[in-house]
Each structure stands twice: as C-alpha cells, then as structure tokens.
C-alpha cells in the first residue's frame, strides 16, 4: 500500500509539472486537472483504508493481548523524546504521560497504586526472587543506597551517608563529583552487597511498566533492607551535563524496550508470592492474592 501511495504521489508531482508547462493548451490542461483530481481521490481513499487497518489492528491487540499475557498501552498515551538525550527531561516526560490518567497517582498502568502499598510491593519483590534484606552487611546507621534503573539496566548508584554521597555507574565505577547539590565524598565505604543490590534492582525494574524507577535501600541494623520502589519520583538528581546525557540515552533505550516488548501480565499482580512468576505456567485464579 505504501508503495502505491508513493507511486501516486510521484504521478501527482509529474502531472503538476505538466500542468504548469501546458497552460497555453487548454484541452490538455483540463485533462491534466481531471487526472490530478482522480489521483487525489484515490490517494485519499488509500489513506482512509490505511487508517482503518491501523484502527482494526489496535482493536485486535486490545482484545487478544490479555489472552497471551500482554498489556498494551494505547498509542495516544505514548510520547517520545526528541533531540539531545536528557535524563531529567525524559523522566519528566514520563510523569506527564501518567498524570493524564484518571488517577494521576496511579498512572495509566496502575503501578503507582501497586508500589504505594508496602504489602503489594513486598509480594512483587519476592515474586521475582529478590530478598527484602541482604545478607549481613554492616555499615553506618544512616546509610542509603539509591539505584537508578532503566527497565533492566542500572545507570547510577548513590551511596549516601551523613548528607554526603558517592556516585557510581552501573559497573560500580566511581564517577566522582557529578551532583552539585550533594557534597561528594569518595571515602564513603561501599556496601559489600552493592553488586547484588544493583543486580536485584535491575531485575525488578525490568518487570515494572515504566522506563525508569528508583529502587531505594536503607541500612537496617546489620543489613541493607529494601525501603521502596519509586515509579514516580518527586526528586531527581541534577547531574553534570555529560552524566545527564548519558542517563538520558539509557532512559530513551529503556523507553523503547518497554514499548517494543510490553510487560508481562502478572508482573504487577504478584500471582506467586515467594516464587518467580512464570508467564508460561497457567495460574489457578484461586491462588491469586
């Protein structure tokens, strides 16, 4: 169909050129005008047919999606970033999308409601084989680890103690002083379980229907314990221009992966608390929480 439209557009352009060249020959000019009008009507019919096919395809996706374990976000609720990649601009874009929902705090996908509740958050975490606490990992009582994850990929880790912080990338390499608003302290000791915490956070983010999520861990006695999954963070780290662009690329790729492969139905429902959700295994509704 697209090839036919291109052919018609090319023919239309050639007829217009002939029309301009034949203004002194009235019979030929009238014939060209008639052909041009016919081509425009045919092109309009093809455009209408294309729009109808797209509409029918989306209806089929909505009807069949749940039966194959997929949930598809309507196209009207999708935005995309343009121009230079930016972490802050990308996340704010995502927030604008979900705040158009009937309940802005929940978003179109309902993730805000899931992770606002401690019980459902814990069931979600356990259902993806992630513990709520690390193995013994002693540290300062006010130690916090914030993992900035982009649909399965960690872009930034912040280890904060006493108002200062140490920033690392997804490979746990020290980034140095990249956040002006927070004092940098390169001597803050890293948790022994930081690698596990990063991997667990990446796994959880891969099953959240948002391209970006903050996974926050806090010191609890001699362990790091999961504090929350924040899918709609009020505060974003304002980083150097270089780091903002780097994380912006991660946001864009996470956003693209999320749209290309809609999240598995059940990932937010936590149908198997205490175990890993298997999308290929039928679940008895009586077992659902």
C-alpha positions in Angstrom: 0.0 0.0 0.0 2.8 2.4 0.9 4.5 1.7 -2.5 1.2 2.5 -4.2 0.9 5.8 -2.3 4.4 6.7 -3.3 3.7 6.0 -6.9 0.6 8.1 -6.8 2.4 11.0 -5.2 5.1 10.8 -7.9 2.5 10.7 -10.6 0.8 13.7 -9.0 4.0 15.6 -9.0 4.7 14.9 -12.6 1.1 15.9 -13.6 1.6 19.2 -11.8 4.8 19.9 -13.7 3.0 19.1 -17.0 0.1 21.3 -15.9 2.4 24.3 -15.4 4.1 23.6 -18.8 0.8 23.3 -20.7 -1.1 26.4 -19.5 -1.3 27.6 -23.1 -3.1 24.4 -24.3 -6.5 24.4 -22.6 -7.7 20.9 -23.7 -4.5 19.3 -22.3 -4.7 21.4 -19.1 -8.2 20.3 -18.4 -7.3 16.7 -18.9 -4.4 17.0 -16.6 -6.6 18.7 -14.0 -9.1 15.8 -14.2 -6.3 13.2 -13.8 -4.9 15.1 -10.8 -8.4 15.2 -9.2 -8.8 11.4 -9.8 -5.4 10.7 -8.2 -6.1 12.9 -5.2 -9.4 11.0 -4.6 -7.6 7.6 -4.9 -4.9 8.8 -2.6 -7.5 9.9 0.0 -9.2 6.5 -0.3 -6.0 4.7 0.4 -5.2 6.9 3.4 -8.6 6.2 4.8 -8.1 2.5 4.2 -4.7 2.6 5.9 -6.2 4.4 9.0 -9.0 1.8 9.2 -6.5 -1.0 9.1 -4.5 0.6 11.9 -7.6 1.1 14.0 -8.6 -2.6 13.5 -5.1 -3.8 14.4 -5.2 -1.9 17.6 -8.6 -3.3 18.4 -7.3 -6.8 17.8 -4.3 -6.1 20.1 -6.5 -4.9 22.9 -8.8 -7.9 22.6 -6.1 -10.6 22.2 -3.4 -9.0 24.4 -4.6 -10.3 27.8 -5.1 -13.8 26.4 -1.4 -14.1 25.5 -0.1 -12.3 28.7 0.4 -8.9 27.2 -0.9 -5.5 28.2 -0.5 -2.8 25.6 -0.5 0.9 26.4 -2.8 2.8 23.9 -0.8 4.7 21.3 -2.4 8.0 22.4 -0.7 7.7 25.7 2.8 7.4 24.3 5.2 10.2 24.0 8.8 10.2 22.9 11.8 12.3 23.5 13.3 14.3 20.7 16.7 16.0 20.2 19.5 15.7 22.7 19.1 12.9 25.2 18.4 14.2 28.7 17.7 12.2 31.9 15.6 14.8 33.6 13.7 15.7 30.5 12.9 12.1 29.8 11.7 11.3 33.3 9.5 14.4 33.5 8.0 13.4 30.1 7.1 10.0 31.6 5.5 11.7 34.5 3.4 14.0 32.3 2.1 10.9 30.5 0.9 9.1 33.6 -0.5 12.2 35.3 -3.1 12.4 32.5 -4.7 9.3 33.9 -8.0 9.4 35.7 -6.0 8.8 38.9 -2.6 10.6 38.4 -1.0 9.0 41.4 -1.7 5.5 40.0 -0.9 6.3 36.3 -2.4 4.6 33.3 -0.7 1.2 34.2 -1.7 1.2 37.9 2.0 0.9 39.0 1.7 3.9 41.3 -1.0 2.1 43.3 1.0 -1.1 43.5 4.2 0.4 44.9 2.4 2.8 47.2 1.4 -0.2 49.2 4.0 -2.0 51.3 2.3 -5.3 51.1 2.0 -5.4 47.3 5.5 -4.1 46.9 6.9 -6.9 49.0 4.9 -9.5 47.1 6.2 -8.1 43.8 9.8 -8.2 45.1 9.5 -11.8 46.4 7.7 -13.0 43.3 10.8 -12.1 41.3 13.2 -14.0 43.6 14.6 -10.8 45.2 15.0 -10.8 49.0 13.8 -7.9 51.1 17.1 -7.8 53.0 20.7 -8.5 52.1 23.0 -10.9 53.9 24.8 -9.3 56.9 26.4 -6.1 55.6 27.3 -3.7 58.5 27.5 0.0 57.9 26.5 3.4 59.2 23.0 3.6 60.6 22.1 6.4 58.1 23.5 4.7 55.0 21.2 4.8 52.0 21.6 3.2 48.5 19.6 4.6 45.7 19.6 2.6 42.5 18.5 4.4 39.3 17.4 1.7 37.0 16.2 1.9 33.4 14.0 -1.0 32.5 16.6 -3.7 33.3 19.7 -1.6 33.2 21.4 0.3 36.1 22.7 3.7 35.2 23.6 5.3 38.5 24.0 4.2 42.2 24.1 6.7 45.0 25.6 5.6 48.3 24.7 8.3 50.9 26.0 8.7 54.4 25.6 11.8 56.6 24.5 14.2 53.9 27.3 13.3 51.5 27.2 10.8 48.7 29.4 8.7 46.5 28.2 8.1 42.9 28.9 5.1 40.7 27.8 3.9 37.3 26.2 0.5 36.6 29.6 -1.2 36.6 30.3 0.2 40.1 32.9 2.5 38.7 33.3 5.7 40.7 32.0 8.8 38.8 33.5 11.4 41.1 31.7 14.7 41.9 28.8 14.7 39.4 26.0 16.2 41.5 26.5 19.7 42.7 23.6 19.8 45.2 25.1 16.9 47.2 28.6 17.0 48.7 30.8 14.4 47.2 32.8 12.0 49.5 34.9 9.5 47.7 35.9 7.9 51.0 32.4 6.6 51.8 32.8 2.8 52.1 30.8 0.8 49.7 28.5 -1.9 51.0 29.8 -5.4 50.5 26.5 -6.4 48.9 26.4 -3.5 46.5 26.8 -5.7 43.4 23.9 -7.9 44.5 21.7 -4.9 45.3 22.4 -3.4 41.8 21.6 -6.7 40.1 18.4 -7.2 42.1 17.3 -3.6 41.4 17.9 -4.1 37.7 15.8 -7.3 37.7 12.9 -5.6 39.5 12.9 -2.6 37.1 12.8 -4.9 34.1 9.3 -6.0 35.3 7.9 -2.6 36.0 5.9 -0.9 33.3 7.9 2.3 33.4 11.2 3.1 31.7 12.8 4.4 34.9 12.4 3.6 38.6 14.3 4.4 41.8 15.0 1.4 44.0 15.9 2.6 47.5 17.7 0.5 50.1 18.4 1.6 53.7 20.6 0.4 56.5 18.6 -1.7 58.9 20.7 -3.0 61.7 23.4 -5.1 60.1 21.6 -5.4 56.8 20.6 -3.3 53.8 16.8 -3.6 53.5 14.5 -2.6 50.7 12.8 0.7 51.5 10.7 1.3 48.4 10.3 1.2 44.6 9.5 4.7 43.5 8.0 4.8 40.0 7.1 8.5 40.1 9.9 10.2 42.0 9.5 13.8 43.1 13.2 14.3 43.3 15.7 13.6 40.5 19.4 14.1 40.8 20.6 17.0 38.7 23.9 15.9 37.4 26.6 17.3 35.1 25.7 17.8 31.5 27.7 14.8 30.5 26.1 12.5 33.0 22.6 13.8 32.3 23.0 13.0 28.6 24.5 9.5 29.4 21.5 8.6 31.6 19.2 10.3 29.0 20.4 7.7 26.5 19.6 4.9 29.0 16.2 6.4 29.5 15.5 6.5 25.8 16.6 2.9 25.2 14.6 1.7 28.3 11.6 3.6 27.0 12.0 1.9 23.5 12.4 -1.6 25.1 9.3 -1.0 27.2 7.2 0.0 24.2 8.6 -2.8 21.9 8.0 -5.5 24.5 5.0 -4.7 26.7 5.4 -6.0 30.2 4.1 -9.4 31.1 0.7 -9.6 32.5 1.0 -10.7 36.1 4.3 -8.9 36.8 2.4 -6.4 38.8 -0.2 -8.7 40.1 2.3 -10.9 42.0 0.4 -14.1 41.5 3.0 -16.2 43.1 4.3 -14.6 46.3 7.5 -16.2 47.4 8.4 -17.5 44.0 9.3 -16.4 40.5 6.4 -15.7 38.2 6.4 -18.0 35.2 4.3 -16.4 32.3 4.1 -19.8 30.6 2.6 -21.6 33.5 -1.2 -21.4 34.0 -2.2 -19.9 37.3 -5.3 -21.0 39.2 -7.4 -17.9 39.9 -7.9 -19.2 43.4 -4.2 -18.9 44.1 -4.1 -15.3 43.1 -3.9 -12.8 46.0 
